[in-house]
Amino acid sequence: MAKKHYFLVSYTLNEQPQSTEVESDAETLSIDQARFHIAALHTSDVPADITDVQVTKIAHPREPGSTPGHYQQP
């Protein structure tokens, strides 16, 4: 099974800051790949309205359903 890599993609859409997490089999995610993913999320918007795209690799993704211990009830 291939290891999954996670990226935080930050961008501006219609002058509003946005972000999304992207899961990938590849170790890197280019700005163009991120822009393609964002455009697929916002099909009703004009792709030119997506600006300031930044990609950051998430080193330690959180496990689904996990919450840090200091937020859990005893």
Backbone as CSV, one residue per row, in Angstrom:
resi,resn,N_x,N_y,N_z,CA_x,CA_y,CA_z,C_x,C_y,C_z
1,MET,0.849,-1.182,0.000,0.000,0.000,0.000,0.890,1.238,0.000
2,ALA,0.613,2.158,-0.877,1.407,3.377,-0.997,1.126,4.321,0.164
3,LYS,2.167,4.985,0.602,2.025,5.944,1.685,1.337,7.199,1.168
4,LYS,0.390,7.694,1.910,-0.312,8.921,1.540,0.448,10.122,2.078
5,HIS,0.440,11.187,1.320,1.054,12.441,1.721,-0.055,13.491,1.778
6,TYR,0.070,14.395,2.734,-0.964,15.394,2.950,-0.372,16.792,2.807
7,PHE,-1.169,17.693,2.229,-0.729,19.058,1.978,-1.827,20.028,2.395
8,LEU,-1.417,21.137,2.951,-2.337,22.227,3.234,-2.205,23.209,2.081
9,VAL,-3.305,23.466,1.406,-3.309,24.397,0.282,-4.088,25.634,0.720
10,SER,-3.385,26.752,0.769,-3.999,28.032,1.127,-4.120,28.863,-0.133
11,TYR,-5.196,29.622,-0.235,-5.429,30.426,-1.436,-6.432,31.522,-1.138
12,THR,-6.574,32.415,-2.079,-7.563,33.473,-1.975,-8.560,33.285,-3.109
13,LEU,-9.839,33.327,-2.763,-10.908,33.199,-3.749,-11.839,34.376,-3.575
14,ASN,-11.963,35.186,-4.608,-12.800,36.394,-4.554,-12.420,37.256,-3.346
15,GLU,-11.115,37.404,-3.139,-10.541,38.232,-2.077,-10.828,37.710,-0.673
16,GLN,-11.213,36.436,-0.552,-11.458,35.809,0.745,-10.456,34.678,0.955
17,PRO,-9.735,34.671,2.085,-8.775,33.584,2.323,-9.488,32.253,2.530
18,GLN,-8.926,31.212,1.954,-9.492,29.867,2.027,-8.348,28.882,2.234
19,SER,-8.667,27.679,2.637,-7.665,26.615,2.683,-8.371,25.267,2.605
20,THR,-7.614,24.268,2.185,-8.131,22.910,2.102,-6.970,21.945,2.265
21,GLU,-7.259,20.739,2.723,-6.250,19.696,2.808,-6.367,18.808,1.576
22,VAL,-5.215,18.445,1.014,-5.180,17.591,-0.166,-4.379,16.342,0.173
23,GLU,-4.934,15.190,-0.150,-4.263,13.906,0.036,-3.722,13.458,-1.314
24,SER,-2.472,12.986,-1.324,-1.844,12.608,-2.579,-0.938,11.405,-2.378
25,ASP,-0.756,10.618,-3.443,0.211,9.531,-3.424,1.623,10.059,-3.685
26,ALA,1.720,11.229,-4.310,3.014,11.827,-4.646,3.607,12.532,-3.424
27,GLU,4.933,12.618,-3.378,5.612,13.266,-2.264,5.576,14.782,-2.357
28,THR,5.259,15.311,-3.531,5.182,16.757,-3.707,3.872,17.116,-4.387
29,LEU,3.490,18.363,-4.220,2.289,18.894,-4.870,2.653,20.275,-5.408
30,SER,2.603,20.424,-6.711,2.968,21.703,-7.323,1.823,22.705,-7.178
31,ILE,2.159,23.953,-7.402,1.146,25.014,-7.370,0.085,24.755,-8.440
32,ASP,0.511,24.310,-9.624,-0.448,24.026,-10.704,-1.382,22.880,-10.338
33,GLN,-0.842,21.836,-9.704,-1.688,20.723,-9.263,-2.670,21.186,-8.195
34,ALA,-2.199,22.013,-7.281,-3.067,22.547,-6.230,-4.163,23.412,-6.845
35,ARG,-3.792,24.248,-7.809,-4.774,25.111,-8.471,-5.848,24.278,-9.180
36,PHE,-5.444,23.169,-9.814,-6.390,22.270,-10.469,-7.367,21.692,-9.439
37,HIS,-6.845,21.281,-8.287,-7.693,20.726,-7.224,-8.683,21.782,-6.713
38,ILE,-8.203,22.996,-6.497,-9.066,24.085,-6.016,-10.162,24.386,-7.035
39,ALA,-9.792,24.450,-8.309,-10.781,24.730,-9.353,-11.863,23.656,-9.377
40,ALA,-11.486,22.406,-9.099,-12.477,21.322,-9.053,-13.422,21.482,-7.860
41,LEU,-12.952,22.093,-6.782,-13.807,22.335,-5.617,-14.784,23.489,-5.845
42,HIS,-14.365,24.451,-6.645,-15.147,25.673,-6.863,-15.533,25.806,-8.337
43,THR,-16.293,24.867,-8.817,-16.647,24.842,-10.242,-17.516,26.023,-10.673
44,SER,-18.226,26.632,-9.746,-19.090,27.757,-10.121,-18.332,29.079,-10.176
45,ASP,-17.055,29.079,-9.755,-16.251,30.296,-9.772,-15.310,30.297,-10.976
46,VAL,-14.885,31.467,-11.370,-13.939,31.628,-12.476,-12.536,31.280,-11.952
47,PRO,-11.809,30.381,-12.611,-10.465,30.007,-12.146,-9.524,31.194,-11.953
48,ALA,-9.713,32.272,-12.703,-8.859,33.456,-12.560,-9.073,34.151,-11.214
49,ASP,-10.197,33.861,-10.543,-10.472,34.450,-9.227,-9.715,33.742,-8.109
50,ILE,-9.039,32.640,-8.425,-8.231,31.903,-7.453,-6.812,32.460,-7.516
51,THR,-6.364,33.072,-6.439,-5.043,33.695,-6.425,-4.277,33.293,-5.165
52,ASP,-3.011,33.674,-5.119,-2.154,33.487,-3.938,-2.130,32.041,-3.444
53,VAL,-1.992,31.094,-4.348,-1.982,29.673,-3.979,-0.638,29.329,-3.335
54,GLN,-0.697,28.707,-2.168,0.491,28.258,-1.448,0.272,26.820,-1.001
55,VAL,1.332,26.011,-1.086,1.251,24.602,-0.700,2.245,24.342,0.423
56,THR,1.770,23.717,1.494,2.617,23.343,2.614,2.398,21.872,2.910
57,LYS,3.486,21.105,2.957,3.362,19.689,3.282,3.064,19.542,4.772
58,ILE,2.121,18.684,5.088,1.778,18.404,6.479,2.627,17.215,6.912
59,ALA,3.527,17.445,7.849,4.492,16.421,8.243,3.838,15.263,9.012
60,HIS,2.936,15.565,9.912,2.291,14.543,10.725,0.781,14.729,10.675
61,PRO,0.122,14.117,9.710,-1.335,14.294,9.626,-2.025,13.677,10.833
62,ARG,-3.102,14.275,11.208,-3.854,13.751,12.348,-4.621,12.508,11.914
63,GLU,-4.752,11.600,12.805,-5.510,10.383,12.523,-6.996,10.712,12.559
64,PRO,-7.775,10.145,11.650,-9.217,10.398,11.661,-9.830,9.996,12.999
65,GLY,-10.615,10.890,13.560,-11.290,10.600,14.821,-10.439,10.830,16.047
66,SER,-9.205,11.269,15.862,-8.356,11.502,17.028,-8.435,12.968,17.449
67,THR,-8.348,13.174,18.734,-8.371,14.504,19.307,-7.244,14.589,20.299
68,PRO,-6.507,15.694,20.332,-5.447,15.800,21.330,-5.977,15.569,22.733
69,GLY,-5.170,14.946,23.579,-5.588,14.558,24.917,-6.117,15.698,25.763
70,HIS,-5.566,16.894,25.604,-6.014,18.004,26.433,-7.393,18.525,26.012
71,TYR,-7.945,18.009,24.913,-9.309,18.378,24.510,-10.322,17.278,24.803
72,GLN,-9.873,16.136,25.278,-10.774,15.021,25.532,-11.326,15.093,26.958
73,GLN,-12.545,14.670,27.095,-13.171,14.627,28.411,-12.685,13.406,29.173
74,PRO,-12.464,13.534,30.493,-12.007,12.357,31.269,-13.073,11.286,31.369
